[in-house]
Amino acid sequence: MDKKVVVIGAGPAGLMAAGRAAERGLDVILAEKNDRVGKKILISGKGRCNITNSTDIEGLIENVPGNGNFLYSAFYTFSNQDLIDFLEGYGLKTKVERGGRVFPESDKSSDVVDVLLKFIKKSGVRLMLNTAVKDIITEDNCVRGVVTEDGKAMECDSVIIATGGASYPGTGSTGDGYRMAEKLGHTIVDLKPSLVPLLAKQEWVKELQGLSLKNVEITVKSKSGRKLYTDFGEMLFTHFGVSGPVILSASRHLLDYDYKDVKLIIDLKPALTEEKLDARLQRDFEKYSRKQFKNSLDELLPQKLIPVIVDLSGIPSDKFVNQITRDERRSLVRLLKNLEIEIVGSRPLKEAIVTAGGVSTGEINPSTMESKLIKGLFFAGEVIDVDAYTGGFNMTIAFSTGHLAGMNC
Ligand SMILES: Cc1cc2nc3c(=O)[nH]c(=O)nc-3n(C[C@H](O)[C@H](O)[C@H](O)COP(=O)(O)OP(=O)(O)OC[C@H]3O[C@@H](n4cnc5c(N)ncnc54)[C@H](O)[C@@H]3O)c2cc1C
């Protein structure tokens, strides 16, 4: 009789794992509690799905601050290029954007879901929608089956837990996999929000709500001034603080620190050194010498930012530009290159792009994704204690670990 496998969760990890296992001739049930597969894929990358990244394998690992080394086997066995080839094999053309981010050429995440549906259908997976798994049955530390929410038992030889993390619970990722794994003796490393918007102390940050800055450099510094992290790109001001790509990545970095011990510094003009920015200001000030200070920054800054910078500069807003002293101008330069924001926390786990923490990697065989505690139990995707920066790395983790689990279950 065919070996029977139940895969729990039809996100990228579960869909890949189920398809691979079925291709090997196993009898595979894919249980998904929603009425459709891949809900998180659909909202990923703002509806465009940043599928993977075009960097090399070392680059992939470097972009996984949460236990990257655990993923060597997974990435080497099924790499970013293998993923692109797989998707293109099903007719999904891809394109590479800034920072090596790979997207469907169509800009439609639904096209990725369509490919995965075709894949599981072709390989013979039995998809059970509206089916939430509640428990995994074991005997002598071997998997024997699963029980669904409505009390139905299904016998099987292997189970792959691909239930995702605990963020964006509306997509179905409500942390069920952690509970099931913990019941079977697995350690769950503390769950924390990663790639999450940050809360700022200063009121002026909230006044800038809706403002997006495209080319800024952000630096995370310790209170003593030591540089801990720096990044360049786009950020956004919100009604509670800051968000956008560079902030989300910084939030992962900040996980290792207490917020009160660090500060966020924004360089609004990273392309200009202090000297060049000073020279630029001198030119603007000459041009607008008869204007008041508050009316002299139109060419340098977005409109919304001007009153805030004027206020923070300490230079009276109605002072005539030709009366601004050299010291005042110099301190304005320093402000533009070192705008300080005090971070006081982050938005909650449910609003994080990924969940850091999860099933301890020390208890999973990295070459097979099998549990070291329970025979026949496998893990794939975000439920594992791995997490990456933005740029397509988290999807890659899901697909690569899903592939490995599906090939070894
Ligand atoms: C807004 C947003 C945008 C993102 N954009 C990107 C991006 O562009 N690129 C990128 O790399 N990453 C992105 N991510 C992260 C990425 O989507 C996830 O890391 C990835 O989807 C994890 O895949 P997974 O298969 O492990 O889990 P999920 O995609 O979360 O899938 C888990 C599935 O398991 C099901 N499930 C859970 N419990 C049960 C149960 N008890 N029984 C049955 N089924 C169950 C859920 O319903 C769900 O369908 C984004 C995340 C968010 C929230």
The ligand as a Tripos MOL2 file, in Angstrom:
@<TRIPOS>MOLECULE
LIG
   53    58     1     0     0
SMALL
NO_CHARGES

@<TRIPOS>ATOM
      1 C1          1.4770   41.3240    4.0820 C.3       1 LIG1
      2 C2          2.5710   40.3290    3.8280 C.ar      1 LIG1
      3 C3          3.3460   40.4510    2.6910 C.ar      1 LIG1
      4 C4          4.3910   39.5440    2.4640 C.ar      1 LIG1
      5 N1          5.1250   39.6740    1.3280 N.ar      1 LIG1
      6 C5          6.1450   38.8110    1.1030 C.ar      1 LIG1
      7 C6          6.8810   38.8730   -0.1200 C.ar      1 LIG1
      8 O1          6.5420   39.6330   -1.0370 O.2       1 LIG1
      9 N2          7.9400   38.0320   -0.2540 N.ar      1 LIG1
     10 C7          8.3040   37.1370    0.7170 C.ar      1 LIG1
     11 O2          9.2970   36.4260    0.5580 O.2       1 LIG1
     12 N3          7.5840   37.0080    1.8480 N.ar      1 LIG1
     13 C8          6.5080   37.8030    2.0470 C.ar      1 LIG1
     14 N4          5.7590   37.6620    3.1840 N.ar      1 LIG1
     15 C9          6.0660   36.5460    4.0970 C.3       1 LIG1
     16 C10         5.5570   35.2290    3.4810 C.3       1 LIG1
     17 O3          4.2670   35.4410    2.9300 O.3       1 LIG1
     18 C11         5.5050   34.1030    4.5040 C.3       1 LIG1
     19 O4          6.7550   33.9840    5.1390 O.3       1 LIG1
     20 C12         5.1190   32.7910    3.8320 C.3       1 LIG1
     21 O5          3.8150   32.8680    3.2970 O.3       1 LIG1
     22 C13         5.1860   31.6150    4.8250 C.3       1 LIG1
     23 O6          4.7500   30.4740    4.1430 O.3       1 LIG1
     24 P1          4.1670   29.2260    4.9300 P.3       1 LIG1
     25 O7          3.7000   28.2700    3.8710 O.co2     1 LIG1
     26 O8          5.1460   28.7590    5.9210 O.co2     1 LIG1
     27 O9          2.9270   29.7820    5.7490 O.3       1 LIG1
     28 P2          1.5680   30.5400    5.2800 P.3       1 LIG1
     29 O10         1.7460   31.1930    3.9640 O.co2     1 LIG1
     30 O11         1.1940   31.3650    6.4400 O.co2     1 LIG1
     31 O12         0.5510   29.3450    5.1030 O.3       1 LIG1
     32 C14         0.1010   28.5600    6.1770 C.3       1 LIG1
     33 C15        -1.2150   27.9050    5.7990 C.3       1 LIG1
     34 O13        -1.5570   26.9600    6.8060 O.3       1 LIG1
     35 C16        -2.9500   27.0270    7.0440 C.3       1 LIG1
     36 N5         -3.2170   26.5080    8.3860 N.ar      1 LIG1
     37 C17        -2.8090   27.0170    9.5710 C.ar      1 LIG1
     38 N6         -3.2110   26.2380   10.5820 N.ar      1 LIG1
     39 C18        -3.8860   25.1980   10.0380 C.ar      1 LIG1
     40 C19        -4.5510   24.0630   10.5660 C.ar      1 LIG1
     41 N7         -4.6080   23.8390   11.8890 N.pl3     1 LIG1
     42 N8         -5.1390   23.1830    9.7280 N.ar      1 LIG1
     43 C20        -5.1240   23.4060    8.3730 C.ar      1 LIG1
     44 N9         -4.5150   24.4830    7.8110 N.ar      1 LIG1
     45 C21        -3.8940   25.3690    8.6230 C.ar      1 LIG1
     46 C22        -3.2700   28.5090    6.8910 C.3       1 LIG1
     47 O14        -4.6370   28.7240    6.6600 O.3       1 LIG1
     48 C23        -2.3760   28.8910    5.7100 C.3       1 LIG1
     49 O15        -3.0440   28.7000    4.4900 O.3       1 LIG1
     50 C24         4.6790   38.5180    3.4080 C.ar      1 LIG1
     51 C25         3.8660   38.3950    4.5430 C.ar      1 LIG1
     52 C26         2.8170   39.2700    4.7540 C.ar      1 LIG1
     53 C27         1.9600   39.0990    5.9650 C.3       1 LIG1
@<TRIPOS>BOND
     1     1     2 1
     2     2     3 ar
     3     2    52 ar
     4     3     4 ar
     5     4     5 ar
     6     4    50 ar
     7     5     6 ar
     8     6     7 ar
     9     6    13 1
    10     7     8 2
    11     7     9 ar
    12     9    10 ar
    13    10    11 2
    14    10    12 ar
    15    12    13 ar
    16    13    14 ar
    17    14    15 1
    18    14    50 ar
    19    15    16 1
    20    16    17 1
    21    16    18 1
    22    18    19 1
    23    18    20 1
    24    20    21 1
    25    20    22 1
    26    22    23 1
    27    23    24 1
    28    24    25 2
    29    24    26 1
    30    24    27 1
    31    27    28 1
    32    28    29 2
    33    28    30 1
    34    28    31 1
    35    31    32 1
    36    32    33 1
    37    33    34 1
    38    33    48 1
    39    34    35 1
    40    35    36 1
    41    35    46 1
    42    36    37 ar
    43    36    45 ar
    44    37    38 ar
    45    38    39 ar
    46    39    40 ar
    47    39    45 ar
    48    40    41 1
    49    40    42 ar
    50    42    43 ar
    51    43    44 ar
    52    44    45 ar
    53    46    47 1
    54    46    48 1
    55    48    49 1
    56    50    51 ar
    57    51    52 ar
    58    52    53 1
@<TRIPOS>SUBSTRUCTURE
     1 LIG1         1 GROUP 0 **** ****
